[in-house]
Amino acid sequence: MATVAEILDKIGPDKIKMVDLKFIDLPGIWQHLTLNYDQIDADSFDSGVAFDGSSIRGWKAINESDMMMVPDPNTAWIDPFMKEPTLSMICTIKEPRTGELYSRCPRAIAQKAVEYLATTGIGDTAYFGPEAEFFIFDSARFDQTENKAFYYVDSAEGRWNAGAESISRGTPGEDKVFGNKAYKPGYKQGYFPVAPTDTLQDLRTEMLLTMAECGVPIEKHHHEVATGGQCELGFRFADMISAADYLMTYKYCIKNVGVKYGKTITFMPKPLFNDNGSGMHTHQSIWKGGEPLFAGDKYAGLSELALYYIGGILKHAPALLAFTNPTTNSYKRLVPGFEAPVNLAYSQGNRSASVRIPLSGDSPKAKRLEFRCPDATSNPYLAFAAMLCAGIDGIKNQIDPGPSLDKDIYDLSPDELAKIPSTPGSLEDALSALKEDSEFLTTTGVFTADFIDNWITYKLDNEVNPMRLRPHPYEFALYYDC
């Protein structure tokens, strides 16, 4: 862990001259402000650095715009994508008048969730391990105006290019046109062949090693199921705040290394029709005094406390998805037939259940649950905080998750399937569920009622309603000759 003194010792006229302060906005995108070294002192780590918050989505009005960003010295790393050596730190946002954490700052909300866990006496540490999938495309074009709407993505690996005469592929510093060399993973067949079918090995390796330079505890990388360049990199689980910090660094490194290679990266859950989407399966457990609390002698080697945690996740899942799957595109992934967990049940080893207990050996330290619904369009600080609150609610109220489901959900009869609750069918449905079921978030003091109302309003006004207003291209195929 770095101290303020150690950070200040790294910057100066003959040392690192630039300091980049990063913070997350409401939807989950990093914003940043770069300062000369002499604009940072010890007070910056307490009172913060002033900036205009009125231009940040979902935050302040213009007549109350002043905000303070407070850098966390433990998040410091040298940004590998900036020409001038630049020290990067992640910030939490404070109110300038009161000095209190800003109630709409996602990282501050996550910090309050961790503090709330400690006050319950249940545990002192929540560990999270997100697995964010993504696509690496060679090009992506999209636009919509009053008289047109389209998107077009392409990948040299895409099965749709099997019959193309030539393939244009970006490489560092230049674009080349190659003859078609075949070797393209089929639809749902990308998990995970070696080269030459997997063309992205070296790119993923550089992504992973760059993440390590930025302090992320790396583990592995591999091709994912879909054609067209779907991939996943893995990093080690961490305490909840660090896991969210690492995930944002993960996305930052992947996108920027991709650009270096002439690629474009998307974490959209469903950029391709008729193939698997990208999720963000999220592993989680609670510890106390250095001891894991999810191991026991109940189902799948879980403790009773862990089963109650699962009960809370399943009970509140429709509302949770307003944070864990917070886009209209999220619900194009959550459909049957593409390995997506659309039914709210739990099971050991069964990847078709929305909550899975991984087969992780006999070590109590490895015992955890995996919530498989989330995707990487989520703001990780909000998503993790909401999941933790749901799990704690399950523990406090001893919510029984019901019987486990150890069959393949996709093989159940219609009568059996009808007895299993399912995920919301749209973002609007998830927001409605959140509106009706938010007390497990607000009574904790982690989320305010104002934040919940603001989140719902923001999503309706900026995503749900604008999508409703626009004709969809496929509607022309269905209805033009009416």
C-alpha positions as CSV (number, residue, x, y, z in Angstrom):
1,M,0.0,0.0,0.0
2,A,1.4,3.4,-1.0
3,T,1.4,6.3,1.4
4,V,0.8,9.9,0.5
5,A,4.4,10.7,1.2
6,E,5.5,8.0,-1.2
7,I,3.3,9.4,-3.9
8,L,4.5,12.9,-3.5
9,D,8.1,11.7,-3.6
10,K,7.5,10.3,-7.1
11,I,6.4,13.6,-8.7
12,G,8.4,16.8,-9.3
13,P,10.2,18.9,-11.9
14,D,12.9,16.2,-12.4
15,K,10.6,13.2,-11.7
16,I,7.1,12.5,-12.9
17,K,5.6,15.8,-14.0
18,M,2.0,14.8,-14.8
19,V,-0.7,13.4,-12.5
20,D,-3.9,11.9,-14.0
21,L,-6.9,11.7,-11.7
22,K,-9.6,9.2,-12.9
23,F,-13.1,8.9,-11.6
24,I,-16.2,7.0,-12.7
25,D,-19.4,8.7,-13.8
26,L,-23.0,7.4,-13.1
27,P,-23.3,5.0,-16.1
28,G,-19.8,3.6,-15.5
29,I,-17.3,5.4,-17.8
30,W,-14.0,6.7,-16.5
31,Q,-13.5,10.4,-16.7
32,H,-10.1,12.1,-16.0
33,L,-8.3,15.4,-15.2
34,T,-4.6,15.7,-15.7
35,L,-2.6,18.1,-13.5
36,N,0.9,19.4,-13.4
37,Y,2.9,17.9,-10.5
38,D,2.8,21.2,-8.5
39,Q,-1.0,21.1,-8.3
40,I,-0.9,18.1,-6.1
41,D,0.1,18.2,-2.4
42,A,-0.8,16.4,0.8
43,D,-4.0,18.3,1.2
44,S,-5.2,17.0,-2.1
45,F,-5.5,13.5,-0.6
46,D,-7.8,14.8,2.2
47,S,-9.8,17.8,0.9
48,G,-9.5,16.8,-2.7
49,V,-9.0,18.6,-6.1
50,A,-11.8,20.9,-7.3
51,F,-13.6,20.3,-10.6
52,D,-16.9,21.1,-12.4
53,G,-19.4,18.3,-11.6
54,S,-22.3,19.7,-13.6
55,S,-21.0,18.2,-16.9
56,I,-20.9,14.7,-15.5
57,R,-23.8,12.6,-16.5
58,G,-26.4,12.1,-13.7
59,W,-24.7,14.4,-11.2
60,K,-25.0,18.1,-10.3
61,A,-27.0,20.9,-11.8
62,I,-25.1,23.8,-13.2
63,N,-26.0,26.1,-10.3
64,E,-24.3,23.6,-7.8
65,S,-21.5,22.4,-9.9
66,D,-18.4,22.4,-7.7
67,M,-17.1,19.0,-6.6
68,M,-13.9,17.6,-5.1
69,M,-12.1,14.5,-6.3
70,V,-10.0,12.8,-3.7
71,P,-7.2,10.5,-5.1
72,D,-6.6,7.1,-3.5
73,P,-2.8,6.6,-3.2
74,N,-3.2,2.9,-3.1
75,T,-4.4,3.0,-6.7
76,A,-1.3,4.7,-8.2
77,W,0.3,3.4,-11.3
78,I,2.2,4.8,-14.3
79,D,-0.1,5.1,-17.2
80,P,1.4,3.0,-20.1
81,F,-0.6,4.8,-22.8
82,M,0.6,8.4,-22.2
83,K,3.8,9.7,-24.0
84,E,4.8,11.8,-21.0
85,P,5.3,9.7,-17.9
86,T,2.1,10.2,-16.0
87,L,1.1,9.0,-12.5
88,S,-2.5,7.7,-12.5
89,M,-4.8,7.5,-9.4
90,I,-8.5,6.6,-9.0
91,C,-10.6,9.1,-7.1
92,T,-13.7,9.2,-4.9
93,I,-15.9,12.3,-5.0
94,K,-16.7,14.6,-2.0
95,E,-19.1,17.5,-1.5
96,P,-17.1,20.7,-1.2
97,R,-19.3,22.3,1.5
98,T,-19.6,19.5,3.9
99,G,-16.5,17.4,3.1
100,E,-18.8,14.3,3.0
101,L,-18.7,11.6,0.4
102,Y,-21.0,12.5,-2.5
103,S,-24.2,10.4,-2.4
104,R,-24.2,9.9,-6.2
105,C,-20.5,8.9,-6.4
106,P,-20.4,5.2,-7.3
107,R,-17.1,4.5,-5.6
108,A,-18.3,6.2,-2.5
109,I,-21.5,4.1,-2.5
110,A,-19.3,1.0,-2.8
111,Q,-17.2,2.2,0.2
112,K,-20.4,2.6,2.2
113,A,-21.5,-0.9,1.4
114,V,-18.2,-2.3,2.7
115,E,-18.6,-0.2,5.9
116,Y,-22.2,-1.4,6.2
117,L,-21.0,-5.1,6.1
118,A,-18.7,-4.4,9.0
119,T,-21.4,-2.7,11.1
120,T,-23.7,-5.8,10.8
121,G,-21.1,-8.0,12.5
122,I,-21.6,-10.6,9.8
123,G,-18.1,-10.2,8.3
124,D,-15.4,-7.6,7.6
125,T,-14.4,-8.3,4.0
126,A,-16.3,-9.0,0.9
127,Y,-14.3,-10.6,-1.9
128,F,-15.4,-10.2,-5.5
129,G,-14.0,-11.7,-8.7
130,P,-15.6,-10.4,-12.0
131,E,-15.1,-12.2,-15.3
132,A,-15.8,-9.7,-18.0
133,E,-16.0,-10.9,-21.6
134,F,-15.6,-8.7,-24.7
135,F,-15.3,-8.7,-28.5
136,I,-12.2,-7.6,-30.4
137,F,-13.4,-6.3,-33.8
138,D,-11.3,-5.1,-36.8
139,S,-13.9,-2.3,-37.4
140,A,-17.1,-1.0,-36.0
141,R,-19.4,1.6,-37.7
142,F,-22.8,2.7,-36.5
143,D,-25.1,5.7,-36.9
144,Q,-28.8,6.7,-36.6
145,T,-30.5,9.8,-37.9
146,E,-34.1,10.6,-38.7
147,N,-34.0,8.6,-42.0
148,K,-31.5,5.8,-41.2
149,A,-30.2,3.5,-38.6
150,F,-27.4,0.9,-38.9
151,Y,-24.5,-0.8,-37.3
152,Y,-21.7,-2.8,-38.9
153,V,-19.0,-4.7,-37.1
154,D,-16.4,-6.9,-38.7
155,S,-13.7,-9.3,-37.7
156,A,-11.2,-11.3,-39.7
157,E,-12.1,-14.2,-37.4
158,G,-15.8,-13.8,-38.1
159,R,-17.5,-16.9,-39.5
160,W,-19.4,-14.6,-41.8
161,N,-16.1,-14.0,-43.6
162,A,-15.6,-17.6,-44.5
163,G,-16.4,-16.9,-48.1
164,A,-14.7,-13.5,-48.4
165,E,-12.1,-13.2,-51.1
166,S,-9.8,-11.1,-48.9
167,I,-9.7,-9.8,-45.4
168,S,-8.5,-6.4,-44.2
169,R,-6.8,-6.6,-40.9
170,G,-5.3,-3.8,-38.8
171,T,-1.7,-4.3,-37.5
172,P,0.4,-2.0,-35.4
173,G,1.2,1.0,-37.6
174,E,-0.5,-0.1,-40.8
175,D,-3.5,-1.9,-42.4
176,K,-3.0,-4.8,-44.7
177,V,-5.3,-6.8,-47.0
178,F,-4.7,-10.6,-46.8
179,G,-6.1,-13.4,-48.9
180,N,-8.6,-15.4,-46.9
181,K,-6.7,-18.0,-44.9
182,A,-9.9,-19.7,-43.6
183,Y,-9.4,-20.9,-39.9
184,K,-12.4,-19.1,-38.5
185,P,-14.2,-20.4,-35.4
186,G,-17.8,-21.4,-36.1
187,Y,-20.8,-19.9,-34.3
188,K,-20.6,-21.0,-30.7
189,Q,-17.3,-22.8,-31.4
190,G,-14.7,-20.3,-30.3
191,Y,-14.0,-21.9,-26.9
192,F,-11.0,-22.4,-27.4
193,P,-9.0,-23.6,-30.4
194,V,-5.3,-22.9,-30.7
195,A,-3.6,-20.9,-33.5
196,P,-4.1,-20.4,-36.4
197,T,-7.8,-20.4,-35.6
198,D,-7.1,-18.2,-32.6
199,T,-5.5,-15.1,-34.1
200,L,-5.6,-13.0,-31.0
201,Q,-3.1,-14.8,-28.7
202,D,-0.3,-12.2,-28.8
203,L,-2.8,-9.3,-28.5
204,R,-4.4,-10.9,-25.4
205,T,-0.9,-11.5,-23.9
206,E,0.0,-7.9,-24.3
207,M,-3.3,-6.8,-22.8
208,L,-2.7,-9.1,-19.7
209,L,0.9,-8.0,-19.2
210,T,-0.1,-4.3,-19.5
211,M,-2.7,-4.8,-16.8
212,A,0.0,-6.2,-14.6
213,E,2.1,-3.1,-15.1
214,C,-1.0,-1.2,-13.8
215,G,-1.1,-3.2,-10.6
216,V,-3.8,-5.7,-11.6
217,P,-3.1,-9.2,-10.2
218,I,-3.3,-11.1,-13.5
219,E,-4.1,-14.8,-14.0
220,K,-4.9,-16.0,-17.5
221,H,-6.5,-15.2,-20.9
222,H,-8.3,-17.2,-23.6
223,H,-10.7,-17.1,-26.5
224,E,-14.4,-17.2,-25.7
225,V,-17.3,-19.1,-27.2
226,A,-18.5,-16.7,-29.9
227,T,-16.9,-16.2,-33.3
228,G,-15.7,-12.8,-34.3
229,G,-13.1,-12.3,-31.6
230,Q,-14.8,-12.9,-28.3
231,C,-12.3,-13.1,-25.5
232,E,-11.8,-13.0,-21.7
233,L,-8.8,-12.1,-19.5
234,G,-8.7,-13.1,-15.9
235,F,-7.5,-11.4,-12.8
236,R,-7.4,-12.6,-9.2
237,F,-10.3,-11.9,-6.9
238,A,-9.9,-9.0,-4.4
239,D,-11.7,-7.0,-1.8
240,M,-14.8,-5.4,-3.3
241,I,-13.4,-1.9,-3.9
242,S,-10.1,-3.2,-5.3
243,A,-12.0,-5.6,-7.6
244,A,-14.1,-2.7,-9.0
245,D,-10.9,-0.6,-9.4
246,Y,-9.2,-3.5,-11.2
247,L,-12.2,-4.0,-13.5
248,M,-12.0,-0.4,-14.6
249,T,-8.3,-0.7,-15.2
250,Y,-8.9,-4.0,-17.0
251,K,-11.3,-2.3,-19.5
252,Y,-9.0,0.7,-19.9
253,C,-6.0,-1.5,-20.7
254,I,-7.9,-3.8,-23.1
255,K,-9.4,-0.9,-25.1
256,N,-6.1,1.0,-25.4
257,V,-3.9,-2.1,-26.3
258,G,-6.6,-3.0,-28.8
259,V,-6.3,0.5,-30.4
260,K,-2.5,0.0,-30.6
261,Y,-3.1,-3.1,-32.6
262,G,-5.6,-1.4,-34.9
263,K,-8.6,-3.1,-33.2
264,T,-11.7,-1.8,-31.5
265,I,-13.1,-3.4,-28.4
266,T,-16.6,-3.6,-27.1
267,F,-18.0,-4.9,-23.8
268,M,-21.6,-4.7,-25.1
269,P,-23.5,-7.8,-24.0
270,K,-24.9,-8.6,-27.4
271,P,-23.1,-7.0,-30.4
272,L,-23.7,-10.0,-32.7
273,F,-27.0,-11.7,-33.6
274,N,-27.3,-15.4,-33.3
275,D,-24.1,-16.1,-31.3
276,N,-23.2,-16.0,-27.6
277,G,-23.2,-12.6,-25.8
278,S,-20.6,-11.3,-23.4
279,G,-21.4,-11.5,-19.7
280,M,-19.5,-10.7,-16.4
281,H,-20.0,-13.7,-14.1
282,T,-19.2,-12.3,-10.6
283,H,-17.8,-14.5,-7.9
284,Q,-18.3,-13.4,-4.3
285,S,-17.7,-14.5,-0.7
286,I,-17.6,-13.0,2.8
287,W,-14.8,-13.4,5.3
288,K,-14.3,-12.4,8.9
289,G,-11.0,-12.2,10.8
290,G,-9.2,-13.8,7.9
291,E,-11.5,-16.8,7.8
292,P,-14.0,-17.7,5.0
293,L,-17.6,-17.8,6.0
294,F,-19.2,-19.5,3.0
295,A,-17.7,-23.0,3.6
296,G,-19.8,-25.5,5.7
297,D,-21.6,-28.8,5.7
298,K,-24.8,-27.8,3.7
299,Y,-25.5,-28.1,0.0
300,A,-22.4,-28.1,-2.2
301,G,-20.2,-27.6,0.9
302,L,-21.7,-24.3,1.7
303,S,-22.5,-22.8,5.1
304,E,-26.0,-21.9,6.1
305,L,-24.9,-18.2,5.9
306,A,-23.9,-18.7,2.3
307,L,-27.3,-20.2,1.4
308,Y,-29.0,-17.2,3.0
309,Y,-26.8,-14.9,1.0
310,I,-27.9,-16.8,-2.2
311,G,-31.5,-16.4,-1.0
312,G,-31.0,-12.6,-0.8
313,I,-29.5,-12.6,-4.3
314,L,-32.4,-14.6,-5.8
315,K,-35.1,-12.7,-4.0
316,H,-33.9,-9.3,-5.1
317,A,-32.5,-10.4,-8.5
318,P,-35.1,-8.6,-10.6
319,A,-34.2,-5.3,-8.9
320,L,-30.5,-6.1,-8.9
321,L,-30.5,-6.4,-12.6
322,A,-31.3,-2.7,-12.9
323,F,-27.6,-2.3,-11.7
324,T,-25.9,-5.5,-12.9
325,N,-27.5,-5.5,-16.4
326,P,-28.3,-1.8,-16.8
327,T,-28.7,-1.3,-20.6
328,T,-31.3,-2.2,-23.2
329,N,-28.7,-4.3,-24.9
330,S,-28.2,-6.4,-21.7
331,Y,-31.6,-8.1,-22.3
332,K,-30.7,-9.2,-25.8
333,R,-28.1,-11.4,-24.1
334,L,-30.5,-12.7,-21.4
335,V,-32.5,-15.0,-23.7
336,P,-32.6,-18.8,-23.8
337,G,-30.3,-20.8,-26.1
338,F,-27.0,-18.8,-25.8
339,E,-25.7,-20.0,-22.4
340,A,-27.2,-17.0,-20.6
341,P,-28.7,-17.5,-17.2
342,V,-32.3,-16.4,-17.7
343,N,-33.8,-18.5,-14.8
344,L,-33.4,-17.5,-11.2
345,A,-32.1,-20.7,-9.5
346,Y,-28.9,-22.0,-7.9
347,S,-26.9,-25.1,-8.5
348,Q,-23.4,-26.7,-8.0
349,G,-21.5,-26.7,-11.2
350,N,-24.6,-26.1,-13.4
351,R,-23.8,-23.1,-15.6
352,S,-27.4,-22.8,-16.8
353,A,-28.4,-21.6,-13.3
354,S,-28.2,-17.9,-12.5
355,V,-26.3,-18.6,-9.2
356,R,-23.6,-21.3,-9.5
357,I,-21.4,-22.8,-6.8
358,P,-18.2,-23.6,-8.6
359,L,-16.6,-27.0,-8.1
360,S,-13.5,-25.6,-6.4
361,G,-12.0,-28.5,-4.4
362,D,-11.9,-29.0,-0.7
363,S,-10.3,-25.7,0.4
364,P,-12.7,-23.6,2.5
365,K,-11.0,-20.5,1.1
366,A,-12.1,-21.3,-2.4
367,K,-15.8,-21.7,-1.5
368,R,-17.8,-19.0,-3.2
369,L,-20.9,-18.3,-5.3
370,E,-21.0,-17.0,-8.8
371,F,-23.8,-14.7,-9.9
372,R,-24.0,-15.3,-13.7
373,C,-26.4,-12.6,-14.8
374,P,-24.2,-9.4,-14.7
375,D,-22.5,-7.9,-17.8
376,A,-19.8,-5.4,-18.2
377,T,-22.0,-2.5,-19.1
378,S,-22.6,-2.2,-15.4
379,N,-21.0,0.3,-13.2
380,P,-19.0,-2.2,-11.0
381,Y,-19.1,-0.1,-7.9
382,L,-22.9,0.1,-8.0
383,A,-23.4,-3.5,-9.2
384,F,-21.1,-5.0,-6.5
385,A,-22.6,-2.8,-3.8
386,A,-26.1,-3.8,-4.7
387,M,-25.2,-7.5,-4.8
388,L,-23.6,-7.2,-1.4
389,C,-26.6,-5.5,0.1
390,A,-28.9,-8.2,-1.4
391,G,-26.7,-10.9,0.1
392,I,-26.6,-9.3,3.5
393,D,-30.4,-8.9,3.5
394,G,-30.6,-12.6,2.8
395,I,-28.4,-13.3,5.8
396,K,-30.1,-10.9,8.2
397,N,-33.6,-12.2,7.3
398,Q,-32.6,-15.8,6.8
399,I,-34.0,-16.0,3.3
400,D,-34.3,-19.6,2.2
401,P,-33.1,-20.0,-1.4
402,G,-35.4,-23.0,-1.9
403,P,-34.2,-26.3,-3.4
404,S,-31.2,-26.4,-5.7
405,L,-31.7,-27.1,-9.4
406,D,-29.2,-29.7,-10.5
407,K,-30.8,-30.4,-13.9
408,D,-29.9,-28.6,-17.1
409,I,-32.5,-25.8,-17.0
410,Y,-32.7,-25.8,-20.8
411,D,-33.9,-29.4,-20.8
412,L,-36.8,-28.9,-18.4
413,S,-40.4,-29.4,-19.5
414,P,-42.6,-26.3,-19.9
415,D,-44.4,-27.2,-16.7
416,E,-41.2,-27.5,-14.7
417,L,-39.8,-24.4,-16.2
418,A,-42.9,-22.4,-15.3
419,K,-42.2,-23.0,-11.6
420,I,-38.8,-21.2,-11.8
421,P,-38.7,-17.4,-11.7
422,S,-37.0,-15.7,-14.6
423,T,-35.0,-12.6,-15.1
424,P,-36.7,-9.4,-16.3
425,G,-37.3,-9.3,-20.0
426,S,-36.2,-5.7,-20.5
427,L,-34.4,-2.8,-18.8
428,E,-37.7,-1.2,-18.2
429,D,-38.9,-4.3,-16.3
430,A,-35.8,-4.3,-14.2
431,L,-36.2,-0.6,-13.4
432,S,-39.8,-1.2,-12.4
433,A,-38.6,-4.0,-10.1
434,L,-36.1,-1.7,-8.5
435,K,-38.8,0.9,-8.0
436,E,-40.9,-1.7,-6.1
437,D,-38.0,-3.3,-4.3
438,S,-35.3,-0.9,-3.1
439,E,-35.5,-1.0,0.7
440,F,-32.8,-3.6,0.9
441,L,-30.6,-0.9,-0.6
442,T,-31.9,2.3,1.1
443,T,-32.5,1.0,4.7
444,T,-28.8,0.2,4.9
445,G,-27.8,3.8,4.3
446,V,-25.6,2.6,1.3
447,F,-27.9,3.9,-1.4
448,T,-30.2,6.9,-0.8
449,A,-33.7,7.2,-2.1
450,D,-32.6,10.2,-4.1
451,F,-30.0,8.0,-5.8
452,I,-32.5,5.3,-6.7
453,D,-34.9,7.8,-8.1
454,N,-32.2,9.5,-10.0
455,W,-30.9,6.2,-11.5
456,I,-34.4,5.2,-12.6
457,T,-35.1,8.6,-14.2
458,Y,-31.7,8.7,-15.9
459,K,-32.1,5.3,-17.4
460,L,-35.7,6.0,-18.6
461,D,-34.9,9.4,-20.0
462,N,-31.6,8.6,-21.7
463,E,-32.0,4.9,-22.7
464,V,-35.4,3.3,-22.5
465,N,-37.5,6.1,-23.9
466,P,-35.1,7.1,-26.7
467,M,-35.0,3.5,-27.8
468,R,-38.8,3.3,-27.8
469,L,-39.0,6.4,-30.1
470,R,-36.7,5.0,-32.9
471,P,-37.7,2.5,-35.6
472,H,-35.6,-0.7,-35.6
473,P,-34.1,-1.8,-39.0
474,Y,-35.6,-5.3,-38.6
475,E,-39.1,-3.7,-38.4
476,F,-38.6,-2.8,-42.1
477,A,-38.0,-6.4,-43.0
478,L,-41.1,-7.4,-41.1
479,Y,-43.5,-4.6,-41.9
480,Y,-42.5,-2.5,-44.8
481,D,-44.8,-4.2,-47.3
482,C,-47.8,-4.0,-45.1
